[in-house]
Amino acid sequence: MLLSDRDIRAEITSGRVVLEPYEDAMVQPSSVDVRIDRWFRLFDNHKYAVIDPAEEQAELTHLVEVEPDEPFVLHPGEFVLASTYEVVTLPDDIAARLEGKSSLGRLGLLTHSTAGFIDPGFSGHVTLELSNVATLPIKLWPGMKIGQLCFFQLSSPAEHPYGSATTGSHYQGQRGPTP
């Protein structure tokens, strides 16, 4: 079941869903807007001939920080990682989904490639997989609304929520854009 604005507020008020920092004005009819932080992880295309998920490629990316009042410019065809400004913490019976903002999608900005699902039990910044499919560069300003989180009530609590010892949760507690 997709949570409504009143259900989202109730879950946040009770402390079961945590968005830090939280602003009530960010709550929409069935989602909460999230903002982009000022850290970006860029791919170093010249260090490897190919990306091989079966190999450790520690120097595949590097972290860039932009000043709070300066934009990050995402050029056509570029792909970078970023993260939400908000830290998101979910209980064991609520999952979330990151969706893009339609106003940005209409400019050619994709907010995630495939990893838009957030498991129950997750806690951390949500990594954004940003792609510019437009023909012009797009300015991304720290603190701008970049997406929205929709929350889903599970039919029962997860037996092994994200972060439990059996799930191999690589991204639990992540801070900033994590490859």
Secondary structure, DSSP 8 states (H G I E B T S, - for coil): -B--HHHHHHHHHHTSSEEES--GGGEETTEEEEEB-SEEEEE-TTS-SS--TTS--TTSEEEEE--TTS-EEE-TT-EEEEEEEEEEE--TTEEEEEEE-HHHHTTTEES-SS--EE-TT-EEEEEEEEEE-SSS-EEE-TT-EEEEEEEEE-SS--SS-TTSTTS--TTTT--S---
